[in-house]
Amino acid sequence: GSGEAKGPAKAKLKEALQHACDFFRFILLHTPEGHEALQYLYSRGLDLDFINHFSVGLAPKQSGLFRKTMHANYISDEILLEAGLIAKNQQENYRDFFYDRITFPIHSATGSVIGFSARKYKEDTFGGKYVNTPETPLFKKSHVLFGLHLSRKKIAKLRKAIIVEGQVDALRLIQAGFNITVAGQGTAFGEGHVKELLNLGVEQVY
């Protein structure tokens, strides 16, 4: 649709993103391909507790599998496209936006999934190290601080924040009890992000 998504449309986008999150988790935890990705995560010192707690997942390599599964859940291409979960190529063919990468859900401040940050775990995977959800009615990159929904209360209370670059670093610190941590999504940490923190009354940043 044009402009800002209205209430019901946003609810549909959130539903699609939650379904995606569940699908990626299933692939990570219950498939041979997922087993390889799990080994990678374990080698980085992350345990199953961490993986479950933060809903880490895996976008499978097989093209179209995600889209097919979403259709089986009655989620249309139109919604998937608007949620940034599929993309169109020059030939107007649809493709899964995320594939062959470990997925970290990105949440709104209130806790619903609004996008994903996906990291390659094999050298030969095509593209950059991280692929993030494109701009959507729910996901505005310049404002979204990764981990904020987990750290927001404590940041507002202590008026302090720890800022790190990567998702895993943020989640590790939060898991260790430093739940005043956020990550700047690996993109340039900009004015929008600073405003989000100032709105919470932050006076000190590490």
Summary of the structure (lengths in Angstrom):
residues: 206
radius of gyration: 16.9
end to end distance: 40.4
largest distance: 52.1
contacts: 619
relative contact order: 0.13
helix: 41%
strand: 18%
